[in-house]
Amino acid sequence: MTPAAQLLERIRTTEARIGIIGLGYVGLPLAVEFAKAGFDVTGFDVDESKNTAINAGTSYIPDVPAAELSEVVHAGRLRATSDMSKLGDMDVVDICVPTPLRKTKDPDLSYVVKAVEAAAKVLKRGQLVILESTTYPGTTDEVVQPMLEAGGLKAGEDFLLAFSPERVDPGNAQYTTKQIPKVVGGHGAASTEVAAALYGRVVSSVVPVSSTRVAEMVKLLENTFRAVNIGLVNEIALMSRKMDIDVWEVIDAAKTKPFGFMPFYPGPGLGGHCIPIDPFYLSWKARQSGFECRFIELAGQVNGSMPEHVLQLVSDALNSVKKPINGSRIHLFGIAYKRDVNDMRESPALDVLELLIRRGAVVTYTDPWVPKLADGHHTLRSIDTDTAIADGFDCAVITTDHTAFDYARLGALPLIVDTRNALKGASGPNIHRL
Ligand SMILES: NC(=O)c1ccc[n+]([C@@H]2O[C@H](COP(=O)([O-])OP(=O)(O)OC[C@H]3O[C@@H](n4cnc5c(N)ncnc54)[C@H](O)[C@@H]3O)[C@@H](O)[C@H]2O)c1
């Protein structure tokens, strides 16, 4: 029996032991899905506080219900550790570590490299290594494969290697890990087949593609598509304002077209760990091949200008009541990068906050999902809406449209800037909409 056939059999019989490196927004939901399907799962994270929480059955990811996590932990099917030597006991090693950008907007693969180093140290014949972290096309065969092969084993023969992009959408109750089709590209047909069989045990549908590069590019196309279309609609919003047209009404009417149109919405800027970052992985790699990605750069410029536009809206709103930004008290509703998540990575609200503070505003915020903000520059605590209103402020800004906010109440505030059309239907001199 070939190593691939052996592993296929262990997947079929649910005997395969699965190791997940990186237990964040991507890794933890996946680990729980595998454990729920009956697999023996070990999570590996350098953050001991996460390992401790998981081993106690406590979830720190809103999309992972505490009861589900606790059940698989107490049944002995999921545990977490920082002891990377245990990777050698795994049949599958699935890498879900961060892939941020450096300050220069170049890819920072240091987390992937560290994780692969740990896997390479204990790599054994018959193992399947999968990279799930979003990255540029070529990472799996140019970076990961040589590191794993340094010990003498060959990818596609002695061990299996695949890339499978993670498409999870935190906070989306309709499409969870299980329901989102999984794209899989292996190094050779056997790697694709085994990785596809593995995911086939936990997700509703698997989409095999011809190579790791195609799979890497699929993810970047998806996220670049979003970044560029958000850039387009942000530009349309800026243009509509100059032309005195309500862009939200335009989008609502345009989206009634049953084909050939898909609505995207303007906002205070891009946020999260994917859309503001992933397109730059692609443009960086394309540049190496002598290709300039003009759409990505342009969308980056437009989207990156939106926090400044919000600043202008706040300035205009305050001006309408004869006040300057300097010295005004401004209260932000929402710090998370999108509705109903606790993730504030790259959140445009942080940019808005920074711009306001630099102009001399005194800024406070309410966000039931982000009780404390410590971004390295500022340390603030969320104030509940009652206290914030009782304390008073000169202008409020809806930066994130969490469902928990009472919008009827916010719409009645003396001065409010709405960057999300959360006050849809309401109007008045007090409401300044993006
Ligand atoms: N968050 C999303 O919505 C999302 C969606 C799709 C794809 N992705 C991609 O998935 C990848 C992971 O993102 P995430 O949001 O889960 O990140 P995250 O920061 O939530 O989690 C990553 C985890 O990896 C751990 N880690 C870092 N280096 C490690 C190492 N060497 N060994 C072990 N653990 C290590 C961190 O401690 C952290 O717990 C990224 O490439 C991201 O672009 C994220």
The ligand as an SDF file (V2000), in Angstrom:
LIG
                    3D

 44 48  0  0  0  0  0  0  0  0999 V2000
   -9.9750   35.5420   10.0860 N   0  0  0  0  0  0  0  0  0  0  0  0
  -10.5420   35.3190    8.9120 C   0  0  0  0  0  0  0  0  0  0  0  0
  -11.6840   35.7080    8.6820 O   0  0  0  0  0  0  0  0  0  0  0  0
   -9.8420   34.5550    7.8190 C   0  0  0  0  0  0  0  0  0  0  0  0
  -10.6040   34.0630    6.7530 C   0  0  0  0  0  0  0  0  0  0  0  0
   -9.9840   33.3570    5.7450 C   0  0  0  0  0  0  0  0  0  0  0  0
   -8.5960   33.1730    5.7850 C   0  0  0  0  0  0  0  0  0  0  0  0
   -7.8690   33.6730    6.8260 N   0  0  0  0  0  0  0  0  0  0  0  0
   -6.4390   33.4170    6.8250 C   0  0  0  0  0  0  0  0  0  0  0  0
   -6.1670   32.3700    7.7340 O   0  0  0  0  0  0  0  0  0  0  0  0
   -4.9150   32.5630    8.3790 C   0  0  0  0  0  0  0  0  0  0  0  0
   -5.0980   32.6010    9.8800 C   0  0  0  0  0  0  0  0  0  0  0  0
   -5.9260   33.7000   10.2130 O   0  0  0  0  0  0  0  0  0  0  0  0
   -6.6810   33.8310   11.5940 P   0  0  0  0  0  0  0  0  0  0  0  0
   -7.6620   34.9420   11.4370 O   0  0  0  0  0  0  0  0  0  0  0  0
   -7.1580   32.5130   12.0780 O   0  0  0  0  0  0  0  0  0  0  0  0
   -5.4670   34.3230   12.5300 O   0  0  0  0  0  0  0  0  0  0  0  0
   -5.4610   34.3770   14.1340 P   0  0  0  0  0  0  0  0  0  0  0  0
   -4.4620   35.4240   14.4900 O   0  0  0  0  0  0  0  0  0  0  0  0
   -6.8450   34.4760   14.6560 O   0  0  0  0  0  0  0  0  0  0  0  0
   -4.9030   32.9680   14.5560 O   0  0  0  0  0  0  0  0  0  0  0  0
   -3.6170   32.5180   14.2710 C   0  0  0  0  0  0  0  0  0  0  0  0
   -3.0950   31.7180   15.4400 C   0  0  0  0  0  0  0  0  0  0  0  0
   -1.8190   31.1960   15.0800 O   0  0  0  0  0  0  0  0  0  0  0  0
   -1.0010   31.2090   16.2350 C   0  0  0  0  0  0  0  0  0  0  0  0
    0.3800   31.1100   15.8060 N   0  0  0  0  0  0  0  0  0  0  0  0
    1.1690   32.0400   15.2290 C   0  0  0  0  0  0  0  0  0  0  0  0
    2.3690   31.5170   14.9340 N   0  0  0  0  0  0  0  0  0  0  0  0
    2.3510   30.2310   15.3280 C   0  0  0  0  0  0  0  0  0  0  0  0
    3.3030   29.1710   15.2860 C   0  0  0  0  0  0  0  0  0  0  0  0
    4.5070   29.3510   14.7470 N   0  0  0  0  0  0  0  0  0  0  0  0
    2.9450   27.9890   15.7920 N   0  0  0  0  0  0  0  0  0  0  0  0
    1.7300   27.8080   16.3460 C   0  0  0  0  0  0  0  0  0  0  0  0
    0.7930   28.7590   16.4040 N   0  0  0  0  0  0  0  0  0  0  0  0
    1.0960   29.9650   15.9030 C   0  0  0  0  0  0  0  0  0  0  0  0
   -1.3840   32.5060   16.9340 C   0  0  0  0  0  0  0  0  0  0  0  0
   -1.0230   32.4750   18.3030 O   0  0  0  0  0  0  0  0  0  0  0  0
   -2.8920   32.5380   16.7120 C   0  0  0  0  0  0  0  0  0  0  0  0
   -3.5950   31.9080   17.7600 O   0  0  0  0  0  0  0  0  0  0  0  0
   -4.3520   33.8560    7.7860 C   0  0  0  0  0  0  0  0  0  0  0  0
   -3.5410   33.5340    6.6920 O   0  0  0  0  0  0  0  0  0  0  0  0
   -5.5990   34.5650    7.3120 C   0  0  0  0  0  0  0  0  0  0  0  0
   -5.3050   35.4670    6.2530 O   0  0  0  0  0  0  0  0  0  0  0  0
   -8.4740   34.3420    7.8500 C   0  0  0  0  0  0  0  0  0  0  0  0
  1  2  1  0
  2  3  2  0
  2  4  1  0
  4  5  1  0
  4 44  2  0
  5  6  2  0
  6  7  1  0
  7  8  2  0
  8  9  1  0
  8 44  1  0
  9 10  1  0
  9 42  1  0
 10 11  1  0
 11 12  1  0
 11 40  1  0
 12 13  1  0
 13 14  1  0
 14 15  2  0
 14 16  1  0
 14 17  1  0
 17 18  1  0
 18 19  2  0
 18 20  1  0
 18 21  1  0
 21 22  1  0
 22 23  1  0
 23 24  1  0
 23 38  1  0
 24 25  1  0
 25 26  1  0
 25 36  1  0
 26 27  1  0
 26 35  1  0
 27 28  2  0
 28 29  1  0
 29 30  1  0
 29 35  2  0
 30 31  1  0
 30 32  2  0
 32 33  1  0
 33 34  2  0
 34 35  1  0
 36 37  1  0
 36 38  1  0
 38 39  1  0
 40 41  1  0
 40 42  1  0
 42 43  1  0
M  CHG  2   8   1  16  -1
M  END
$$$$
